[in-house]
Amino acid sequence: MFTSTLKRDLYRRSWDAAKLSQPRSSRCLHRATKSRQAVASTVAATHDAKWPHKPGSSLGILPLSTIIRSLSITTVTSIPALLMPALASLSFVAESKAKVLDPDQNSILKTALRQTIYSQFCAGEAPDEVETTISDLKGLGYAGVILGYGREVVMDEHEARALESREAHEAARRDAARQAHEVLEWKEGTLQTLALAQEGDFVALKFTGAGTEALSHLIHGLPPSLELDQAITDICDRARDRGVQLLFDAEQHAVQSTIDAWVLGLQRRYNRSFSLQGKPRALVYNTYQAYLLSTPGTLASHLAAASQEGFVLGVKLVRGAYLSSDPRHLFWETKAGTDRSYDAIAQSLITRQYGPGLRPSDSQTQEFPQADLVLATHNRKSIERARTLRNEQVRYRRPMIEMVYGQLQGMADDISCQLVHESATAKSDGNVLEEIPKPYKYLVWGTVGECTKYLLRRGRENRDAASRTRDTRNAMLAEVKRRSSLGFL
């Protein structure tokens, strides 16, 4: 446990990245981080000794407390009679404007959330907690992390329509002092997140977190304000200097087309010359949601731009997270349609070939550009398909794109740990006939109050993917039984 002095040093070190210089605290942080990494490695080695990696026991790397908490939460989320009232309660808290329902001001509510869903899905409130979480995950064998700041805005259709009015836009522009403060808070929170990430990690961010003016510009299809544009530039420059890649998250349909335009502009600017370990890479990634009917066309046009203009396209591929708040006609009619679209897009990106699910944006034959991929999914079949394609490429010595696998903290640990297991096995066996997968965990950090909307989205995502939640619950239950039979409880 860190002392209060060391905690202050950790805070100073994180804010150094934004505006301060504290050499002494940096040395303290370096020693503390080394210590945590050593502890994490020891813990991982102990788990490996007690529960060796073998088929059916990849969850053995997780602490028992994590297994029990995950089992408890997935039991609730996999039973509609329990999940629906829990979601209703969380929605009431997340969407309330009353101070008494703000977890950051209500200690009883904060404790209840922190000891349950917050601990399951979030990395911590303070920098020292986040650093510990990152070190522990890497000690378990994860290739890296995707770190995001929890503050976000989620609108319903009524709120989105209200902001589309000219009066609302003009009102947002008039409150200059508040807007500047919101942008500054977003910038400093993102720079603080960058300070916690290490080379090869990702930082995820949302433009809507920059406040009301940013939201208004996104809805009306305008360029970012001068203050926001400078903040974005400072963030991208800092990420480039630290070797940390940026994932701009997808958001609601009302703002997504503007997000696409802003991020494509950043990719043109930063993805021409960025490299990691001597290899050309994408610094800036956009997020593409496979459940949208428009996604194949949008991605194809961005691939065409990358091919014609000579930059690396950064692609984070997800199924989608706004099913409950966006108009239903925008999506595939069935989940099977979304699954087919997701797998077809992934196959085209992995093999660098257009196909039925991802066609070129014009009739002329186009060279498929370099596209780095974050395959973000909790779907086991999609991961198995990708692994099969990648293994074939290794066996037949075909060119391979840069790609990582990503799952959210607290979700699909049975899949994530299996990827960690397969990566460790391939490395230890020296297997040259299989891909060495790079598993990443997506971590969100921030105060309990800041993360409530994120937690609500995670809960709703579990509701919309009940079968996968049951799979995780069953895997956790099987792991508890396995450890019990071996006398490790």
ROZAKOL-238443 format. One record per residue: x, y, z of N, C-alpha, C in turn. Coordinates in steps of 0.001 Angstrom, whole numbers, plus 500000, padded with zeros to 6 digits. Layout:
% residues N
XYZXYZXYZ/...
% end
This chain:
% residues 489
500858498808500000500000500000500000500892501239500000/500549502200499110501362503400499034501080504322500200/502099505040500625501918506072501637501265507285501000/500751508180501860500108509388501329501115510241500563/502385510259501021503399511039500321503610510515498914/503714509195498782503922508612497460502721508862496564/501500508823497141500317509127496339500406510551495781/500830511490496620500965512860496118501991512925494999/503092512167495145504108512134494099503548511580492804/502725510533492926502120509944491731501207510949491043/500420511681491818499573512710491212500434513740490485/501516514186491159502370515193490523502955514664489227/503368513416489240503981512835488027502987512824486876/501728512458487170500727512421486114500463513819485559/500362514795486469500101516154485986501330516762485330/502551516224485599503757516662484900503558516611483404/502914515521482961502744515337481524501948516481480919/501102517112481741500298518204481206500994519559481354/501608519816482549502090521190482719503190521380483753/503564520388484518504515520606485600505812519853485367/506785520093486233508058519378486169508474519051487588/508494517757487923508814517323489284509775516141489206/511082516361489001512022515252488830512028514283489989/511930514795491214512023513892492365510851512912492379/509626513408492118508473512523492140508558511503491022/509169511889489887509308510929488795510193509773489220/511255510099489986512109509005490463511354508117491421/510519508713492294509701507912493211508753507018492438/508124507595491403507172506808490614507882505654489926/509082505921489394509821504863488701510110503705489643/510552504033490869510827502964491829509558502234492210/508471502992492395507202502364492766506689501455491671/506798501934490406506329501123489278507142499845489166/508474499958489304509323498763489263508915497770490334/508614498305491542508203497428492629506908496720492313/505923497463491766504637496853491432504791495812490336/505652496108489343505853495152488267506476493858488796/507398494006489747508006492815490329506982491998491088/506119492696491850505067491996492590504121491294491632/503714492013490559502791491422489592503394490187488941/504693490256488612505344489095487999505392487916488955/505645488211490229505672487150491229504307486508491382/503247487366491418501888486843491521501565485954490332/501924486432489126501631485642487924502371484311487962/503635484350488382504402483106488445503796482141489458/503318482681490584502685481826491585501431481180491038/500620481959490335499414481397489734499773480321488722/500807480584487901501198479600486897501647478304487551/502326478415488703502799477212489374501649476405489958/500650477115490524499524476412491138498538475885490110/498299476731489084497296476365488077497929476486486696/498735475503486297499463475607485037498527475783483858/499018476519482837498237476729481634497986475412480926/496758475089480758496374473918479984494930474127479562/494454473390478558493084473595478098492092473530479256/491256474553479352490234474570480392490666475284481656/491936475698481771492375476336483008493069477664482768/492822478295481657493464479579481388493035480651482382/491861480484483009491424481429484029492229481296485318/493095480307485384493912480111486574494846481262486883/495096482158485926495981483290486198495289484380487011/493947484313487114493219485368487811493150485109489313/493225486157490124493039485987491571491630485490491870/491494484771492979490194484221493357489168485327493561/489584486464494116488639487558494349488028488047493038/488824488087491987488323488511490676487338487488490135/487653486215490298486763485149489831485408485243490533/485420485400491850484177485441492623483350486671492257/484007487832492150483270489046491797482665488923490396/483436488409489449482931488245488091481781487254488047/481888486176488805480805485194488870479538485835489421/479674486635490453478502487286491063477827488244490085/478632489071489412478066490079488524477489489447487265/478165488467486677477619487826485480476390486978485804/476268486529487040475036485840487442473855486801487383/474072488029487867473011489037487815472714489431486366/473773489708485577473564490217484220473033489158483262/473140487897483615472654486842482728471221486409483056/470630487000484107469254486665484501468403487939484364/467533488022483353466760489253483114465994489745484325/465461488829485134464679489241486302465536489995487318/466835489766487319467755490484488207468367491697487516/468668491531486220469371492599485513468502493832485301/467239493659484942466411494809484596466238495793485750/465906495331486968465830496314488065467187496930488406/468268496164488252469596496714488513469927497814487510/469600497592486227469837498607485204468974499837485437/467721499618485836466831500749486093467394501622487218/467905500997488255468480501745489375469720502517488941/470598501852488162471817502512487697471487503653486742/470488503445485881470067504499484959469554505715485729/468803505475486791468274506561487617469407507395488205/470466506721488652471613507411489237472405508153488157/472705507460487042473555508034486001472925509249485332/471598509270485225470919510330484493470329511418485390/470484511263486688469952512246487619470870513464487722/470273514627487919471038515853488141471130516211489626/470485515425490470470457515718491906471801515399492557/472290516287493385473574516078494043473556514860494959/472396514589495568472316513466496495472523512133495766/472315512109494447472515510886493662473822510910492883/474668511882493187476009511918492597476932511067493469/477447509941492955478284509071493788479507509777494363/479992510813493678481159511520494188480821512430495369/479519512624495640479102513430496786478287512652497803/477916511424497445477143510564498339478010509350498676/478601509359499863479581508332500213478961506930500281/477708506834500710477060505519500800476860504935499406/476361505758498500476150505312497126477485504984496458/478478505815496716479797505575496137480367504239496587/480268503944497861480788502674498387480077501488497757/478755501586497618477987500484497037478403500216495596/478581501278494824478976501109493423480435500675493307/481292501267494119482720500971494003483017499519494338/482321498956495298482610497583495714481968496541494795/481195496987493836480530496040492924480930496313491484/480066497015490751480306497134489313481488498030488974/481774499044489797482920499892489499484214499074489540/484383498273490584485591497448490688485677496419489569/484526495989489062484523495006487986484956495618486660/484482496828486365484646497385485028485611498559484935/486120499076486040486958500273486001488308500013486669/489308500810486247490690500559486666491082501281487934/490301502288488352490648503008489564490292504474489455/490261505142490602489937506565490650491176507436490584/492279506977491144493490507778491244494616507143490418/495609507942490016496686507413489188497402506201489773/497598506167491107498315505028491682497510503742491522/496184503825491644495346502645491454495416502160490010/495417503101489070495472502736487655496817502099487316/497887502679487819499222502113487587499300500674488098/498713500431489270498722499078489829497942498118488939/496771498548488474495963497707487596496716497354486314/497362498350485714498121498115484481499258497135484721/500008497348485787501135496464486100500673495033486357/499556494899487075499035493561487355498640492843486071/497972493556485162497541492925483910498738492508483055/499721493379482956500899493025482166501685491892482827/501648491868484158502283490755484851501605489426484576/500309489462484280499574488246483949499836487782482524/500421488658481687500760488250480323500080489045479226/499313490075479570498702490902478532499780491709477806/499616491867476498500599492598475700500556494088475981/499407494581476429499267495992476712497860496309477170/497585497601477293496262498039477729495762499151476819/494454499304476813493786500439476186493169501222477330/493665502423477559493290503185478747492437504381478355/491299504522479024490404505632478716489963506365479960/489702507659479804489192508494480882487675508401480857/487040508169482010485651507753482058484603508798481745/484975510045481666483974511086481454483418511017480034/482094511001479896481471510967478583480063511530478649/479496511777477466478138512289477347477338511303476517/476167510906477011475250510047476256473897510734476218/473377510978475004472105511684474846471026510722474380/469775511030474744468668510335474103468276511129472849/467334510600472066466971511244470811466396512641471035/465645512823472118465061514130472407466154515167472665/467178514798473452468275515726473737469063516053472478/469277515046471637470009515287470399469264516265469495/467937516106469375467144517016468538467170518436469096/467126518550470429467152519876471054468455520612470748/469561519887470742470855520506470476471051520847469011/470227520262468139470343520548466716469792521925466355/469047522550467247468446523850466950469511524939466929/469259525958466088470193527079465986470295527825467321/469166527918468033469181528629469313470110527944470313/470057526621470356470924525884471279472389526070470906/472673526079469609474061526267469166474568527655469553/473741528687469341474155530044469685474324530205471193/473444529556471966473564529621473425474858528969473887/475221527851473250476464527171473615477672528047473315/477611528793472221478744529635471838478931530814472787/477837531301473374477914532515474201478632532293475525/478552531093476055479149530843477373480616530447477203/481440531404476807482829531129476431483668530629477604/483466531212478787484284530824479937484056529357480304/482785528951480341482490527557480677483049526613479623/482916526991478360483415526139477281484922525941477382/485637527013477635487088526922477757487481526024478917/486736526130480018487017525291481182486756523810480875/485675523530480158485356522139479808486427521536478910/486877522303477934487934521813477034489223521574477818/489553522502478715490776522360479513490705521116480393/489554520872481015489403519679481849489590518407481023/488983518379479845489110517212478954490556517005478522/491205518086478159492602518004477724493491517483478856/493350518066480051494207517663481159493916516224481587/492631515813481562492313514429481882492915513463480882/492912513841479590493495512975478558495011512939478661/495637514095478906497089514114479078497500513314480310/496690513365481346496963512574482536496872511080482201/495906510721481369495774509330480943496978508913480116/497435509787479225498638509499478434499854509286479319/499929510047480424501059509896481337501068508535482013/499890507924482156499799506609482794500102505475481820/499919505716480517500149504684479506501632504591479181/502026503446478656503414503192478284503509502978476779/504711503022476255504906502827474817504285501503474374/503527501555473289502846500365472798501438500206473323/501077500985474360499700500991474851498850501906473975/497553501865474218496611502764473548495918503634474593/495532504818474181494643505656474978493382505893474156/492233505602474747490943505813474086490344507125474582/489715507865473679489130509137474086487885509441473259/487026510281473853485763510681473238485729512189473098/485373512658471916485282514101471706484191514730472566/483106513998472831482007514590473597482423514920475028/483484514284475505483965514607476841484496516018476951/484708516703475799485259518056475806484208519117476074/482945518708476278481957519670476739480899520070475738/480114521080476140478913521447475382479229522031474013/480257522859473907480581523442472599481072522367471641/481897521442472135482353520342471289481159519534470793/480216519280471696479017518521471337478201519265470278/478077520572470447477328521364469479478002521358468109/479312521491468084480037521464466806479902520099466137/479951519045466921479813517696466362478427517508465738/477394517943466439476031517762465940475794518568464664/476383519766464572476142520634463424477182520441462314/478078519474462461479039519191461401480083520256461202/480435520966462283481412522049462200482801521572462596/483846522265462151485191521948462639485285522232464128/486271521666464810486434521986466235486758523464466424/486360523991467582486707525374467911488222525521468006/488689526757468029490134526991468113490718526368469376/489998526524470515490500525954471768490544524430471706/489488523834471166489454522380471083490474521867470075/490628522568468964491607522152467965493016522148468550/493333523170469340494652523222469968494812522109470992/493750521810471736493806520725472718494041519377472019/493341519147470918493511517894470164494939517786469647/495477518896469133496856518901468634497842518575469746/497658519197470911498555518934472039498497517468472453/497293516890472454497134515482472826497829514580471816/497625514823470532498239513982469495499765514109469523/500262515319469712501715515508469778502311514763470967/501630514847472122502149514141473299502115512635473095/501045512126472494500950510686472222502065510232471287/502304510996470250503383510668469305504729510621470017/505007511594470862506287511644471564506445510472472535/505350509982473104505415508886474072505269507502473436/504975507453472146504778506160471502503501505474471935/502486506271472275501185505755472700500172506062471603/499446505035471152498497505230470061497139505681470596/496396506401469760495128507006470167493965506333469453/492986505901470225491752505330469691490625506317469942/490108506929468883488952507797469036487702506940468960/486963506916470054485813506030470164484668506481469274/483898505500468819482632505800468151481649506319469194/480711507150468730479683507668469632478330507583468940/477380508325469412476034508211468879475934508747467454/474878508283466759474732508606465347474682510109465100/474114510874466028473968512312465837475300513025465668/476367512442466174477683513084466099478707512263465316/478362511057464890479366510150464354479957510611463022/479155511176462144479714511573460844480762512671461016/480547513574461961481547514621462210482791514028462862/482596513082463763483749512398464359484582511745463265/483919511072462320484639510429461216485484511446460455/484918512617460182485641513645459433486823514185460233/486604514463461537487693514970462367488842513964462458/488494512691462696489537511687462885490274511415461575/489565511401460458490249511189459180491260512305458927/490903513527459287491853514626459154493098514417460020/492891513905461237494033513625462110494890512491461567/494248511489460960495019510389460380495863510889459214/495311511762458406496098512337457304497330513069457840/497155513718458974498236514535459533499287513705460250/498849512703461033499787512010461931500193510604461472/499430509970460621499697508572460288500614508388459093/501194509454458585502136509343457472503543508994457936/503900509449459135505304509346459548505509508691460900/504434508262461577504588507658462907505123506230462769/505981505834463711506509504462463700506715503988465126/506655502668465305506981502004466566507943500881466257/509038500829467017510061499804466812510506499753465357/510624500935464752511137501036463397510162500676462294/508890500442462640507908500047461635506839501137461508/506422501458460272505345502442460097504061501949460757/503456502817461546502247502442462267501262503600462259/500039503272462607499022504308462777499106504861464193/499198506179464306499116506809465623497654507006466012/496835507404465051495427507723465291494537506657464659/493607506130465447492647505127464988491239505693465079/490400505325464107488975505596464202488263504298464566/487055504417465104486283503242465504485117503052464547/484952501818464069483911501479463099482981500450463722/481675500773463718480680499932464367479978499058463321/480165497753463457479671496834462429478158496741462403/477465497154463461476009497033463437475340498118462600/476090499127462174475541500169461316475573499728459856/474476499903459162474419499544457748475407500370456924/475726501555457383476606502460456631478090502166456800/478454501326457755479869501158458080480724500634456927/480322499603456174481183499149455068481504500269454080/480525501110453752480778502209452832481700503256453423/481484503586454693482349504565455359483788504081455410/483985502843455817485334502293455913485990502214454539/485231501823453529485785501729452173486281503091451690/485524504147451982485963505481451556487220505909452296/487353505518453556488553505863454319489754505048453843/489524503804453476490606502991452901491087503600451579/490143504078450783490510504704449513491364505947449748/490993506744450740491774507947451050493184507569451497/493296506538452340494615506101452807495463505587451647/494834504856450728495558504319449582496044505433448663/495184506388448389495518507459447451496497508465448040/496417508694449362497207509751449982498415509231450754/498538507915450871499745507332451428499896507425452933/498821507168453688498958507095455137498380505774455646/498784505391456849498313504147457462496960504405458088/495973503584457746494647503746458345494591502953459654/494219503607460728494037502937462016492584502564462198/492298501290462399490923500794462484490713500060463801/489761500520464573489250499757465711487868499254465308/487704497950465255486453497357464787485662496823465972/484438497334466126483548496898467203482194496536466596/481370495869467377480006495618466921479120496846467128/479255497535468258478496498747468513477946498768469921/477794499980470469477410500098471880476260501068472119/475569501533471052474503502516471244473170502015470710/472971500717470814471733500113470326470518500675471052/470690501052472318469558501522473127469233502989472916/470138503752472310469920505195472215469845505725470791/470260504958469780470221505418468399469000504856467669/468567505514466592467408505027465828467634503615465289/466633502772465466466783501350465145466989501085463657/466456501960462779466546501697461342467975501802460801/468894502308461625470283502444461190471044501124461215/470500500113461906471235498896462174470769497735461297/471585496703461272471152495443460700469919494956461462/469020494280460745467764493867461375467975492814462450/468997491993462294469239490907463251470690490936463719/470932490297464852472303490161465332473145489352464346/472526488364463700473259487563462717473792488446461590/473003489452461191473467490379460168474678491172460629/474647491630461883475798492337462449477017491425462507/476814490187462934477933489237463027478570489006461663/477731488839460631478271488610459282479067489818458803/478533491005459063479235492211458653480569492346459386/480550492114460692481784492219461483482853491266460948/482494490008460754483472489008460320483965489273458907/483085489768458037483498490058456668484476491232456621/484192492273457401485104493416457459486451492988458037/486411492209459124487652491745459744488478490924458758/487822490047458008488555489215457046489222490074455969/488509491065455450489101491934454434490309492683454979/490207493187456208491329493922456788492516493009457062/492252491822457593493342490896457927494062490409456679/493297490111455628493896489572454394494272490664453398/493865491920453693494088493054452792493495492787451419/492269492306451430491551492033450184490091492463450344/489579493149449335488157493472449347487354492198449100/486124492190449571485248491044449403483802491479449427/482877490517449505481452490862449481481026491788450618/481658491658451784481266492485452924481949493827452986/482981494036452175483703495304452140484206495510450719/483480496298449969483806496526448563484529497860448407/485369497989447365486039499280447146485027500383446904/485399501609447216484454502721447147484165503185445728/484945502731444744484625503024443350484894501779442517/484554501845441243484644500666440381486061500341439964/486966501271440133488351501035439735489054500156440771/489968499332440280490738498485441180491663499351442026/491595499159443317492419499943444220493361499036444998/494552499535445236495482498810446084495020498949447534/494959497842448246494523497875449636495643498499450471/495365499566451220496434500254451952496840499496453205/497907499968453842498248499436455153497202499913456141/496635498972456868495616499298457871495921498504459131/496241499198460216496464498553461510495114498338462182/494971497204462865493653496796463352493658496484464843/492687497054465554492332496602466893491027495830466743/491099494519466886489919493668466773489269493613468159/488299494481468356487675494634469676486373493853469699/486382492703470343485185491868470358485208490910471539/483998490579472008483825489554473037483216488294472439/483175488228471119482566487103470420483626486053470118/483482484885470729484492483847470590484648483392469135/483532483279468413483611482816467023484390483803466149/484181485090466369484917486090465593486412486003465860/486774485777467114488192485652467446488773484382466851/488031483295466905488520482042466314488702482177464804/487788482887464139487946483118462701489211483920462412/489414484957463188490609485781462992491878484993463270/491862484189464325493039483377464658493340482375463545/492304481792462954492507480843461854493172481537460662/492674482724460306493276483464459196494723483826459490/494979484278460692496342484689461057497287483498461113/496821482370461612497667481177461653498015480700460254/497053480772459339497338480400457947498396481319457345/498310482604457666499307483549457157500695483232457683/500770482825458950502069482457459515502615481208458830/501771480198458674502224478924458096502707479083456657/501986479915455903502329480076454491503160481327454235/503634481931455314504534483086455251503961484210454394/502686484492454625502036485586453927502190486867454736/502160488009454073502270489282454814501129489416455821/501439489994456962500455490151458025500370491609458449/499156492044458742498965493399459244499303493451460732/499482494638461247499656494822462691498273494761463339/498107493858464303496775493644464859496864493223466315/495934493735467123495813493305468511494365492927468767/494156492120469813492817491715470239492462492505471499/491239493031471559490860493831472712489539493413473322/489532493302474651488286493079475400488236494059476574/487024494382476988486826495316478084487179494684479421/487727495487480310487959495023481663486646494552482279/486681493394482912485511492871483593484569492096482716/484872492011481414484007491284480495484835490291479674/484234489127479416484841488106478551486245487716479004/486460487630480321487777487224480811488125485798480383/487113484964480173487396483609479701488052483647478322/487655484601477474488259484752476153489626485426476273/489708486488477042490967487225477189492073486332477751/491740485590478805492751484736479430493176483596478497/492254483138477657492630482121476680493640482683475678/493453483937475263494426484558474370495778484740475061/495750485128476340496997485225477103497687483870477157/496918482830477424497446481468477478498055481060476138/497356481326475042497852480942473722499107481727473352/499162482988473754500350483788473506501549483242474274/501335482936475566502423482401476393502888481046475873/501947480209475454502296478886474950503111478982473673/502681479832472751503404479983471485504818480498471710/504967481419472677506303481945472966507192480884473603/506659480164474576507480479180475297507827477977474439/506905477585473557507155476423472693507961476781471459/508135478075471206508827478484469991508068478073468742/506735478097468836505896477636467727505927478658466597/506497478273465474506607479179464336505468478983463350/504501478122463695503388477839462797502088478479463257/502148479275464330500959479950464815501280481402465155/500266482223465016500378483613465428500599483690466935/501420484625467357501505484956468781500535486105469010/499329485825469513498324486891469637498747487940470650/498264489158470435498541490264471345497231490673472026/496959490128473208495720490495473914495883491793474703/494889492645474600494852493914475318493560493983476120/493612494663477257492416494945478029492120496448477980/490847496765477772490383498137477727490001498559479150/490737499519479693490537499980481068490009501408481065/488963501633481816488445502994481993488710503431483423/489173504659483587489449505147484921488771506510485121/488621506887486359487965508132486728487198507917488009/486631508979488548485859508833489779484615507996489506/484011507501490579482801506693490425481719507502489731/481581508775490104480579509623489470480843509835487991/482113510068487633482463510280486230482185509049485373/482273507876485967482154506636485209480743506054485171/479756506740485777478423506125485869477788505895484499/477927506842483579477347506648482244478051505512481508/479356505417481683480089504289481100479591502970481681/479416502919482990478944501694483636477546501319483162/476715502332482935475373502060482424475442501438481031/476317501959480184476467501363478841476967499930478923/477874499669479844478372498298479996477236497366480435/476408497856481361475278497044481805474310496757480680/474014497779479874473111497581478751473720496660477701/475016496738477533475675495830476584475547494384477051/475680494171478350475474492822478886474043492346478647/473098493271478779471700492903478536471499492462477091/472162493157476162471991492846474748472837491664474296/473664491128475192474495489973474835474422488938475956/473188488572476292472972487698477449473633486338477280/473638485795476062474213484457475871475703484454476149/476406485546475719477833485614475985478103485829477463/477242486592478125477377486785479565477223485463480303/476279484643479853476115483320480471477359482464480253/477978482588479086479205481826478827480295482193479831/480439483498480088481444483935481062481083483450482463/479799483566482816479358483073484133479683481595484283/479387480799483269479638479360483341481127479062483436/481935479849482718483383479645482784483912479963484170/483401481029484788483842481391486140483407480335487149/482202479837486996481722478791487905482563477531487768/482898477175486542483734475991486318485115476169486940/485647477414486880486963477670487471486919477566488988/485833478060489597485679477924491051485635476444491433/484887475660490704484786474232490981486133473546490791/486871473955489765488188473333489504489146473601490654/489174474872491098490080475206492202489650474503493496/488334474417493695487841473734494887488264472273494903/488186471644493743488541470213493666490039469999493909/490842471060493611492291470955493812492724471484495181/491744471984495956492053472481497295492685473849497308/492391474695496280493017476010496194492100477134496643/490900476834497149490015477901497606490361478307499036/
% end
